[in-house]
Amino acid sequence: MRSTAHCKLDGLPAEILSLLPGKTVYCSFSGGADSLALLLFLKEWSRRFSFTLEAVHFEHGFRGADSLADAKFCRTICEREAIPFQLFRINVPKHRLKGEGDEEAARRLRLDYWRKIVRNPANSLIAVGHHADDRTENVLLRLFRGSNASGLSSMRAVQKLGNMTLIRPFIEFTRADIEEWLTARGETSWRHDSTNDSARYRRNFLRLELLPVIAKQFPFAPDGIRQSIRTLETDAVCLERLAQQEFERLKDRMDCVELAAIPSALRARILRRFLQQELQQVSFVPDSRLLERFEKLIAAPRSSARIPLRGFPGRMLVLRHGVFQVQARPAAASAEIIWDPLQMELCEWDPELTFRSERIPADKIIYSRDKTSAYFDADELKKLLPLRLTSWNPGDRIVPFGKQHPVLLKKLFADAGIGTAERSAYPVIRGADGTILWAALLRNGNTATVTEKTGEVLRLFVIQKHLQHQR
C-alpha cells in the first residue's frame, strides 16, 4: 500500500496473517475510505487464506439522514461484492450514560453488540480499519492523559477483548496510503462523516489543527512518532508478560506485602488484570486516581480501606487485613440509628460494621493509634445519650481530640485520602444534641474525654465482620 498500487502481504503484520485461515472475519464497515479499503482487501485475502468474510455496519443515530445514507451505501457495496451484510441501529444518544461523551458511549455500545454478533469467538476475528494516523492520534490523546507504555501502545495489530480477537490489518499504513490504494483500484466514492470536520472533538482537533503544524515544523515527526509507538509496544509487551506471570501467582491472594516486593510497573498491570477478572469487564482500565491510591496503600497499608471503582457504583476495591478484594458496596445504612450504649451493647450499622460498647476502669485503658476504638468518660457521656449514628453531611464539623476548634469532616476525609464516593461508609456518632463525638475509623472527638477525674470509661469500638471471618 505504501506508494504502490497494490498492498504487499509481506508488509502486513505477520501475527494477523497467521490467524486468518479457517476463521470467520467480521469487518466493521462504516463506509469511509479506511473501512471500504479494508472490506475490499479482506475479500481478496479471503481467497488466498480461506476464511469467511461478513460485513457489520453500526448506525449510531447521530446524523439523521446522512447516517441512514451511510447504511444504504454500505449495503449496496456488500450486495455488489456478494459479501454478507448485517446492519445494527444502536442509537447512541438514547443510550448514553451520564458523563459519557459521544465517542466513549459509541465504543461501549459497539463492544456490547460485538459480544452478541460474534457467535463463535474462538473461531472468529473482528477486523477494524484503524491505520497509522489513528494510532498517532491515539498515542497523543493517551499521552495527555498520563498513560503508561501499555496505554500509549494500546492500538495494536492484534488485540484481545475478553474471549474475542480484534485485528487491525492497516495499522502500519497511513490514510494517504489507503486512499491511494482505493483510487488505483478504481474506487473513487466513499462516505464522509461530517462530524470528522469539526475540531470540537479532541481527536479531530489533533488531526485538523495540531498534527499538521507539527509535521510542518518537524517533517520527520510523523515517522518518528510511529517508530516510538513500535518501541513502546515492544517494551509494553515485555512488561505485560511479566505481569501476567506474577498475576497467575498472586490472583488468589492479592497480598500487600507480596505486591510491595514487585516493581510498580508490574503492579499497575497486575491490578488491571485483577479488576478485569473480578468485575468481569475486559475493557476496564484503572484510572490514575485509582492507581495512585493503590500505590499509597501498598507503601503504607491500613487495616481497612476502600477505593470506589469508576463506572461500577455498586463495587469497590477493598483492602482488608492486608489483602485486596473487590466487594459490593454495603447497602445504604438507615438515615439515623438511635443507640444507648449503656443499655444495649451491640448496634449494627450495616452488614459490614457493628458497634459495641464496654465499660472499663480508667486505669485499664490501653491507648493506641487504632481508629476502631474511642474512649469516653461514662458519666459525661450519659448527658449526651442516646447516641445517634448517621452518615456524614458536607457541613459536619468535629473538634478533634486534643484540639479546641472545630474542623470540617470534609477536610479530614480529604487529608486521609478518602474520596467522596467512599465517605458514606464512615459512620458518624453524634450526641443527642448533634455534637459529633467520633467519626468512626477516621478521628476521635474532644467531647466527654477521659481525664484524671474519670471513674468509669465507656469504650465504643467497631467490629469489622470481614476481619472476624479471616482470623
DAURNOR-V511433 format. One record per helix or strand of 3 or more residues. SS is the DSSP state (~ for helix, > for strand). FROM is the first residue (numbers start at 1). TO is the last residue. If there is no record, write none. Layout:
ss: {SS:SS}
from: {FROM:FROM}
to: {TO:TO}
//
This chain:
ss: {~:~:>:~:>:~:>:~:~:~:>:~:~:>:>:~:~:~:~:~:~:~:>:>:>:>:>:>:~:>:~:>:~:~:>:>:>:>:~}
from: {9:14:24:33:52:65:84:92:102:121:124:132:149:158:164:175:194:202:221:256:264:288:304:312:323:337:346:353:362:373:378:387:409:420:428:436:443:456:465}
to: {11:20:28:49:59:81:89:95:117:123:127:145:152:161:167:184:197:217:250:260:279:299:309:320:328:339:348:361:364:377:382:390:415:425:430:439:445:464:470}
//
